[in-house]
Amino acid sequence: MTLQAFHIFLIVMAALAVIVFVSLFFVDAGYGKFYNPKWGPSVDNRLGWVLMEAPVFFAMLLLWWFSGRRADPVRLVFLLFFELHYFHRSFIFPLKIRGRSRMPLSIILMGVLFNTLNAVMQGGWIFYFSPAGAYPSSWLGSLPFVLGTFLFFYGMFINIQSDGIIRNLRQPGDTRHYLPKGGMFRFVTSANYFGEFLEWVGFAVLTWSLSGAVFALWTFANLAPRAARIYDMYQREFPDELDTEKVKRILPYIF
């Protein structure tokens, strides 16, 4: 792939993100709260998360390993940040899932496809298409890197904390629904999604790359419509508990 072809690839991915964003306001991805058997055969939710997220973890490692820049210290830091997120998402987060929910194989396959393309976007830029001198050692002290790193790890903290709050809403055997509270749930009903979006905004900033920005766009396109559906559901279920003036969907004070 040439650099020009890579840029076209990023433009196409950005355009697809916009299409996905609009589509998901009309179609619920059938997993988690919105699981629907119409999406076809399914597997245990824990296995589903591993199958969906692990490919990007290994794809990124392969892109790094076969690159002539695999010993570059700054690019190694980028790799470690990226892999830290996906190691947690692939191998730790699934082990903490409670309940007996299911994930359709069709959702898993779509997730694998996107995750692989994302590895190509991020690994392609970092290890193959970025200018050789784009990330000197001094980059680790630059404003984009410092700010982006803060956003990345703050977003990761919010994401993990919020997942924990959701996971502990019910005691074993309890099937009732509860409104998540505490942490960033004071400001948005999908605090876990906000955290994940913030992570990838941070990654885009710390790498200062179009590929990172496209992934942040994809994250928002995928999660914002789902956050809007969850918000509507909470409004119906908890009309007296949800302060719609203060609590938004995914972006504090905005949306």
C-alpha positions in Angstrom: 0.0 0.0 0.0 1.3 3.5 -0.9 1.0 6.5 1.4 -1.6 7.9 -1.0 -3.6 4.7 -0.9 -3.4 4.7 3.0 -4.8 8.3 3.1 -7.7 7.2 0.8 -8.3 4.3 3.1 -8.5 6.7 6.1 -11.0 8.9 4.2 -13.2 5.9 3.3 -13.1 4.8 7.0 -14.1 8.3 8.1 -17.0 8.3 5.6 -18.1 4.9 6.8 -18.1 6.1 10.4 -20.6 8.8 9.5 -22.8 6.2 7.8 -22.6 3.9 10.9 -23.4 6.8 13.2 -26.6 7.6 11.4 -27.6 4.0 10.9 -27.3 3.1 14.6 -29.9 5.6 15.5 -32.4 3.3 13.7 -30.9 -0.1 14.3 -29.8 -1.4 17.7 -26.6 -3.6 17.7 -28.0 -6.7 19.3 -25.7 -7.3 22.2 -25.7 -6.4 25.9 -28.8 -4.4 27.0 -30.1 -4.8 23.4 -29.5 -8.4 22.8 -31.9 -9.8 20.2 -32.0 -13.4 18.9 -32.9 -12.0 15.4 -29.2 -11.3 15.0 -28.6 -15.1 14.6 -26.6 -17.8 16.5 -24.9 -16.5 19.6 -22.2 -17.5 22.1 -21.6 -16.7 25.8 -21.0 -13.0 26.2 -17.6 -13.6 27.8 -16.3 -15.7 24.9 -17.9 -13.2 22.5 -15.8 -10.4 23.9 -12.6 -12.4 23.7 -13.3 -13.4 20.1 -14.2 -9.9 19.1 -11.4 -7.9 20.8 -8.4 -10.3 20.8 -7.8 -10.1 17.0 -6.8 -6.4 17.1 -4.4 -7.2 20.0 -2.5 -9.8 17.9 -2.8 -7.9 14.6 -1.1 -4.9 16.1 1.7 -7.1 17.5 2.2 -8.6 14.0 2.3 -5.1 12.4 4.9 -4.1 14.9 7.0 -7.3 14.6 7.3 -7.1 10.8 8.1 -3.4 10.8 11.6 -2.0 10.4 10.8 0.5 13.1 10.0 -2.0 15.9 12.9 -0.8 18.0 11.9 2.8 17.8 11.3 3.9 21.5 8.5 6.4 20.9 6.6 4.0 18.6 7.1 1.3 21.2 5.3 3.5 23.7 2.4 4.0 21.3 2.2 0.2 20.9 2.3 -0.4 24.7 -0.6 2.1 25.2 -2.7 0.6 22.5 -2.0 -3.0 23.6 -2.7 -2.1 27.3 -6.2 -1.1 26.3 -6.8 -4.2 24.2 -5.2 -6.6 26.7 -7.7 -5.4 29.3 -10.6 -5.5 26.9 -9.7 -8.9 25.4 -8.6 -10.9 28.4 -9.5 -9.1 31.7 -12.9 -7.4 31.1 -14.6 -10.6 29.8 -13.6 -12.5 33.0 -15.4 -9.9 35.1 -18.7 -10.1 33.2 -21.6 -11.4 35.3 -24.8 -13.0 34.2 -25.6 -15.3 31.3 -26.0 -12.8 28.5 -25.3 -13.8 24.9 -23.5 -12.2 22.0 -24.5 -12.9 18.3 -21.8 -14.3 16.1 -22.8 -11.7 13.5 -21.9 -8.9 15.9 -18.6 -10.7 16.7 -17.7 -11.0 13.1 -18.5 -7.3 12.4 -16.4 -6.4 15.4 -13.5 -8.5 14.2 -13.6 -6.9 10.8 -13.6 -3.4 12.2 -10.9 -4.1 14.8 -8.7 -5.6 12.2 -9.1 -2.5 10.0 -8.4 -0.3 13.0 -5.1 -2.2 13.6 -4.2 -1.4 10.0 -5.1 2.2 10.6 -3.1 2.6 13.7 -0.3 0.2 13.1 0.0 1.3 9.5 0.6 4.9 10.4 2.8 4.3 13.4 5.0 1.6 11.9 4.9 2.1 8.2 3.5 5.4 6.8 4.5 8.1 9.3 7.7 9.9 8.3 10.8 8.3 9.7 11.6 11.4 11.8 8.0 12.1 12.9 8.6 10.9 16.4 12.0 11.7 17.8 12.8 10.9 21.4 11.9 14.5 22.4 8.3 13.7 21.3 7.8 12.0 24.8 8.1 15.5 26.3 6.0 17.3 23.8 2.7 19.0 24.6 0.6 16.6 22.3 2.2 13.5 24.0 1.8 14.8 27.5 -1.8 16.0 27.0 -2.8 13.0 25.0 -1.3 10.6 27.6 -3.3 12.3 30.3 -6.5 12.0 28.4 -5.8 8.4 27.4 -5.2 7.2 31.0 -7.9 9.3 32.5 -10.3 7.9 29.9 -9.2 4.4 30.7 -9.7 5.0 34.4 -13.3 6.3 33.8 -14.0 3.4 31.5 -12.9 0.7 34.0 -14.4 2.5 37.0 -17.7 2.8 35.2 -17.8 -0.8 34.1 -17.2 -1.7 37.7 -20.2 0.4 38.9 -22.4 -1.2 36.3 -21.2 -4.7 37.2 -22.0 -4.2 40.9 -25.5 -2.7 40.5 -27.1 -6.1 41.2 -26.5 -8.8 43.7 -26.4 -12.4 42.4 -29.9 -13.6 41.5 -31.3 -10.0 41.2 -32.8 -9.3 37.8 -34.1 -5.8 38.4 -32.7 -2.8 36.5 -31.0 0.1 38.3 -29.8 3.5 37.3 -26.0 3.7 37.6 -24.8 6.4 39.9 -21.4 7.7 41.1 -18.2 8.5 39.2 -18.9 10.0 35.8 -22.5 8.7 35.9 -23.1 12.0 37.8 -22.8 13.6 34.4 -23.7 11.0 31.7 -25.7 7.8 31.7 -23.0 6.0 29.6 -19.9 7.0 31.5 -18.1 3.8 30.4 -18.6 4.9 26.7 -17.4 8.4 27.5 -14.3 7.0 29.1 -13.6 4.9 26.0 -14.1 7.8 23.7 -11.8 10.0 25.8 -9.1 7.3 25.6 -9.1 7.3 21.8 -9.2 11.1 21.7 -6.1 11.0 23.9 -4.5 8.4 21.6 -5.2 10.6 18.5 -3.6 13.6 20.4 -0.5 11.8 21.7 0.2 10.3 18.2 -1.0 13.5 16.5 -2.3 11.5 13.6 -5.2 11.4 11.2 -5.5 7.6 11.8 -5.9 8.2 15.5 -8.6 10.9 14.8 -10.5 8.5 12.5 -10.5 5.9 15.2 -11.8 8.5 17.7 -14.5 9.4 15.2 -15.4 5.7 14.8 -15.6 5.2 18.6 -18.1 8.1 18.9 -20.0 6.9 15.8 -20.4 3.5 17.3 -21.1 4.5 20.9 -23.1 7.7 20.8 -26.2 6.3 19.2 -26.2 3.4 21.7 -25.7 5.9 24.5 -28.8 7.8 23.2 -30.8 4.6 23.3 -29.7 3.8 26.8 -30.6 7.3 27.9 -34.1 7.0 26.5 -34.5 3.6 28.3 -33.4 5.1 31.6 -35.8 8.0 31.1 -38.7 5.5 30.8 -37.6 3.3 33.6 -36.4 6.0 36.1 -38.4 9.2 35.4 -38.0 10.4 39.0 -34.3 9.5 39.4 -32.7 10.7 36.2 -32.0 14.4 36.2 -32.1 15.2 32.5 -31.0 18.8 33.1 -27.7 17.7 34.6 -27.1 14.2 33.3 -26.4 13.9 29.5 -25.9 10.8 27.3 -22.2 10.4 26.6 -20.6 13.9 26.5 -20.8 15.8 29.9 -22.8 19.1 29.6 -23.1 18.6 25.8 -24.9 15.5 24.6 
